[in-house]
Amino acid sequence: MVRFRPFSGHRPVLNDGESIDERISPPYDVISDDELRRLQSRPYNVTRITLGQVDGRYHAAREELDSWMGGGALARDDECFYLYEQVFSDGGREHVRSGLVGVLGTEPYSSGKVIPHEETFPKVKEDRLNLLRDTETHCESIFGISEGLDEELQERMAKEARPLFENVDGDGVRHRFSVLNDKSTVEAIASALEGQRILIADGHHRFEVACSYGQENPGTESKQYVLATLVASNDPGLVVWPTHRLLRCQDHLEEDFVKALRNEFEVIDCPDTDDMDYHLGQGADMGIILRSGEALALFTPEEDDPLLSLDTFIAQERILKGLLGYEQSKVEVSFEARAEVAKDRMKREDHDLAIVFKAPSIDKIWEISNAGKRMPKKSTYFFPKIWSGFVYYRMD
């Protein structure tokens, strides 16, 4: 039984003339150095805590956060859920994605209650663990996908939500943050989610760190939870982009590579990327952009195992590792979620080739995850990102 509960969140109290824009930020791991300097110049911005480390620790950030709470910059709500809506454009259409913000019980993946969907990079987690140890606060939300709530309960939520903040970010995404504190509605939401499983869309590392932190504090119930935003699988605004690969390859010979591809796959030659896109729309599984400017459309065989027929898995195992020697460090890979940006980078940067994918479906992601398997690293890009600073979960 998954545990998703209301909590007493600390949320910003804005001064006269202050905008919520001054308090919030994108997730800590997608902020450039220049953007971080701009954000941290604001006296109550969340990045002053999430990226406020001194010699790897967050004791000074804890003192600053305590001063915000004690000085009135943050106010504590009674137990509640929050409704987080994001309005954005994608593919020429406007979408609204609705997320429910609460605290999610930390569970080992082996329990089957909270499940991952893709592999993660083996990067150091000690920094995020020190943030929790020193501040006892979850400042950023993970992003999960639930099976959803019934229509009647969704209508109650929409009717009873009380608006708190609204902001439009630099990508044109409108963020709307509201509170849900009607006791009967809060209880109904928690009860409806109890029998469901949660798929982690974004924030695998943070969830795993929260699990470790909970294990360090087995006697404290509040430390067995992580701040989470849940979106229903059937939410019409749940948009998933693919993450394309841009490659630099040592000793790469384009002619030999294309010949090897033809031995492995059904290949269609494309004079340009527009033609490649056409074939992707007609059923090709992935595209290849060559340094010469030519492009290819690839068809791959269907397999009974959903992972073996996944485009990013095939690219990883049969192209990067099999044909290009990725495991022997002969290939440098970078990632880009926007196809047009990837194409532009192929034109203006020193990349040898790009692998272009189609967006994976939510059903495919669930199918692979339910089979106990994980998609390769960077297989998905859920747009837009969940922003931080609208609410904090203090665990002491």
Secondary structure, DSSP 8 states (H G I E B T S, - for coil): ---EE-B--EEE---TT--GGGT-BS-GGG--HHHHHHHHTSTT-THHHHT--BTTB-HHHHHHHHHHHHHTSEEE--SBEEEEEEEEEETTEEEEEEEEEEEEE---GGGSSEE--B-------HHHHHHHHHH-EE-S-EEEEE----HHHHHHHHHH-EEEEEEE-TTS-EEEEEEE--HHHHHHHHHHHTT--EEEEE-HHHHHHHHHHHHH-TT-GGGGEEEEEEEETT-TT-EEEE-EEEEEETT--HHHHHHHHHHHSEEEEESSHHHHHHHHHTT--EEEEETTS-EEEEE----SSTTTT-HHHHIIIIIIITTT-GGGT-EEEEEES-HHHHHHHHHHS--SEEEEE----HHHHHHHHHTT--B-TT-EEEES---BSS-BEE--
